């Protein structure tokens, strides 16, 4: 004999479907929030901005290190402005681009002013217009700081400090202004 069974109400299948839909909706929502958060972290305000800032600082530092190395003698900066009674400094770099060493390199600064300008340029390590002698091996460079001072009574105008070393010459233009 066969038993007849009643058709059952399939509530379980519908409930399972609703739970699945709710889990999928929650999952998509969390995924969207995570993607927005990651995009914010990698953008200009987050890690991306930090990375760009770090690379910018590194490029600047590398530029400072290798600035002027294609020339035997360079001054950084080549022009500067100071007010009467103030002082500033510049960097002189002598690079040995030859195959042999330079022995006994002597640096000399000559200051030329117009009119009654009272501007002085001296090397920071000697506080004089001369420095050296220094040995500069092949492929290396020697850096010296130059102190520039304008007297408080110095009128407005322009002065030129000329640095010479081993027959090379470079000028620093100083503008005295307010």
C-alpha positions as CSV (number, residue, x, y, z in Angstrom):
1,X,0.0,0.0,0.0
2,X,1.1,3.3,-0.8
3,X,1.0,6.1,1.5
4,X,0.0,9.4,0.4
5,X,1.9,12.3,1.7
6,X,0.7,15.7,2.0
7,X,2.5,18.4,0.1
8,X,4.7,20.3,2.6
9,X,5.0,24.0,2.9
10,X,8.6,24.9,1.9
11,X,9.3,27.6,4.4
12,X,12.8,26.5,4.9
13,X,13.8,27.2,1.3
14,X,12.4,30.7,1.5
15,X,14.1,31.5,4.8
16,X,17.4,30.2,3.5
17,X,17.0,32.5,0.5
18,X,16.3,35.6,2.7
19,X,19.3,34.9,4.9
20,X,21.5,34.6,1.8
21,X,20.2,37.8,0.4
22,X,20.8,39.7,3.7
23,X,24.4,38.3,4.0
24,X,25.2,39.2,0.4
25,X,23.8,42.8,0.9
26,X,25.9,43.2,4.1
27,X,29.0,41.8,2.4
28,X,28.7,44.2,-0.5
29,X,28.1,47.1,1.9
30,X,31.3,46.2,3.9
31,X,33.3,45.7,0.7
32,X,32.2,49.1,-0.6
33,X,33.2,50.8,2.7
34,X,36.5,49.0,2.7
35,X,37.2,50.2,-0.9
36,X,36.4,53.8,0.0
37,X,38.6,53.6,3.0
38,X,41.5,52.1,1.0
39,X,41.1,54.7,-1.7
40,X,41.2,57.4,1.0
41,X,44.4,56.0,2.5
42,X,46.1,55.8,-0.8
43,X,45.0,59.2,-2.1
44,X,46.5,62.7,-1.6
45,X,45.6,62.9,2.0
46,X,46.9,59.5,3.1
47,X,49.8,57.3,2.2
48,X,50.0,58.6,-1.4
49,X,50.5,62.1,-0.2
50,X,53.2,61.0,2.3
51,X,54.9,59.0,-0.5
52,X,54.9,62.0,-2.8
53,X,56.2,64.2,0.0
54,X,59.0,61.8,0.8
55,X,60.0,61.5,-2.9
56,X,60.0,65.3,-3.2
57,X,62.3,65.7,-0.2
58,X,64.6,63.0,-1.5
59,X,64.8,64.7,-4.9
60,X,65.6,68.0,-3.2
61,X,68.4,66.4,-1.1
62,X,69.9,64.7,-4.1
63,X,69.8,68.0,-6.0
64,X,71.6,69.7,-3.2
65,X,74.3,67.0,-3.1
66,X,75.0,67.0,-6.8
67,X,74.3,70.7,-7.5
68,X,77.0,72.2,-9.7
69,X,79.0,69.0,-10.0
70,X,79.1,69.4,-13.8
71,X,81.3,72.5,-13.2
72,X,84.7,72.6,-11.6
73,X,83.8,75.6,-9.5
74,X,80.2,76.6,-8.5
75,X,78.5,78.9,-6.0
76,X,75.1,78.2,-4.6
77,X,73.1,80.4,-4.8
78,X,74.6,82.5,-7.6
79,X,72.6,85.6,-6.6
80,X,71.2,86.7,-3.2
81,X,69.6,89.7,-1.6
82,X,70.4,91.1,1.9
83,X,69.4,94.2,3.8
84,X,71.9,96.6,5.3
85,X,73.2,95.3,8.6
86,X,72.3,91.7,7.8
87,X,74.4,88.7,6.8
88,X,73.9,85.6,4.7
89,X,75.9,82.7,3.4
90,X,76.5,80.8,0.2
91,X,78.3,77.6,-0.6
92,X,81.3,77.3,-2.8
93,X,81.9,73.8,-4.3
94,X,85.2,72.9,-6.1
95,X,84.7,69.6,-8.0
96,X,87.7,67.7,-9.3
97,X,86.5,66.3,-12.6
98,X,90.0,65.4,-13.8
99,X,91.7,62.0,-13.7
100,X,94.4,63.2,-11.4
101,X,94.3,64.6,-7.9
102,X,94.5,68.3,-7.1
103,X,97.0,69.0,-4.4
104,X,97.1,72.3,-2.5
105,X,93.9,74.0,-3.9
106,X,93.7,77.5,-2.5
107,X,90.5,79.6,-2.6
108,X,90.5,83.3,-3.0
109,X,87.5,85.8,-2.7
110,X,87.7,89.3,-4.2
111,X,84.8,91.7,-3.4
112,X,83.9,94.5,-5.8
113,X,81.4,97.1,-4.8
114,X,79.8,100.0,-6.5
115,X,80.1,103.4,-4.8
116,X,80.1,103.4,-1.0
117,X,78.9,99.8,-0.7
118,X,80.2,98.1,2.4
119,X,79.8,94.4,1.7
120,X,82.3,91.8,2.7
121,X,82.7,88.2,1.6
122,X,84.9,85.8,3.7
123,X,85.3,82.1,4.1
124,X,83.5,80.8,7.2
125,X,86.3,78.5,8.3
126,X,89.1,81.2,8.1
127,X,87.1,84.4,8.4
128,X,89.5,85.7,5.7
129,X,89.4,86.2,1.9
130,X,91.6,83.1,1.4
131,X,91.2,79.5,2.4
132,X,93.4,76.4,1.9
133,X,95.4,74.7,0.7
134,X,93.2,71.6,0.4
135,X,93.8,68.3,-1.4
136,X,90.9,67.3,-3.7
137,X,91.2,63.7,-5.0
138,X,89.9,62.9,-8.5
139,X,86.1,62.6,-8.6
140,X,85.7,64.3,-5.2
141,X,84.7,67.8,-4.3
142,X,85.4,70.3,-1.5
143,X,82.7,72.6,-0.1
144,X,83.3,75.9,1.7
145,X,80.8,78.2,3.3
146,X,81.1,81.9,2.4
147,X,79.8,84.6,4.8
148,X,78.4,87.7,3.2
149,X,77.8,90.8,5.4
150,X,76.5,94.2,4.5
151,X,77.3,97.0,7.0
152,X,74.3,98.8,8.5
153,X,75.5,102.0,6.8
154,X,75.7,100.3,3.4
155,X,73.6,102.0,0.8
156,X,71.3,100.1,-1.5
157,X,73.0,98.6,-4.6
158,X,74.9,95.7,-5.9
159,X,78.2,94.0,-5.0
160,X,80.0,91.1,-6.6
161,X,82.2,88.5,-4.9
162,X,84.5,86.6,-7.2
163,X,85.8,83.2,-6.1
164,X,88.9,81.7,-7.7
165,X,90.4,78.3,-7.3
166,X,93.0,76.5,-9.5
167,X,92.4,78.9,-12.4
168,X,88.6,78.6,-12.3
169,X,86.5,81.6,-11.4
170,X,82.9,82.1,-10.4
171,X,80.9,85.2,-9.3
172,X,78.3,85.7,-6.6
173,X,76.0,88.7,-7.2
174,X,74.7,90.4,-4.0
175,X,71.9,92.9,-4.0
176,X,71.7,95.1,-1.0
177,X,68.1,96.2,-0.6
178,X,65.3,96.7,1.9
